[in-house]
Amino acid sequence: MNKVFIVNRGGHDHTDAKRFGRLIFLSEGEVNRYATNVMYRTFVEKLRKSKPNDYILITGLSVMSSLACSIFARLHGQINLLLYQSSGPGENGHYVERSVLLDELLTKGG
């Protein structure tokens, strides 16, 4: 089963993301945005267990998402994102997946 690494457990409902795999939270609640080394060490510990077909669900502080994506990309040469897409006023949104093969253009020169 795939895993969905959620950058931060806050007040959002991530139930729809279960369609993509088992939910794993990289952090929870308020985080010091300047404690990047602490974030990095915490995220590496959890993302080492990731596989190339797992996902990163973007949420929380931008610095946290940046670090999580960087670690995942360094491990696997690609990134699989789950992005929340709103359906409109009064309707529930859903997650959409987007993948980027990072080495593809970098190794081809262009």
NORZI-V546852 format. One record per backbone hydrogen bond with DSSP energy under -1.0 kcal/mol. NH is the residue of the N-H (numbers start at 0). CO is the residue of the C=O. If there is no record, write none. Layout:
nh = <NH,NH>
co = <CO,CO>
This chain:
nh = <3,4,5,6,8,16,17,18,19,21,23,25,28,34,35,38,39,40,41,42,43,44,45,46,47,48,49,53,54,55,56,57,64,65,66,67,68,69,70,71,72,73,74,75,76,78,80,81,82,84,90,93,95,97,99,101,102,105,106,109>
co = <21,54,23,56,26,13,14,15,16,1,3,5,8,31,33,34,35,36,37,38,39,40,41,42,43,45,46,50,2,79,4,81,60,61,62,63,64,65,66,67,68,69,70,71,72,99,97,55,95,93,87,84,82,80,78,99,76,101,102,104>
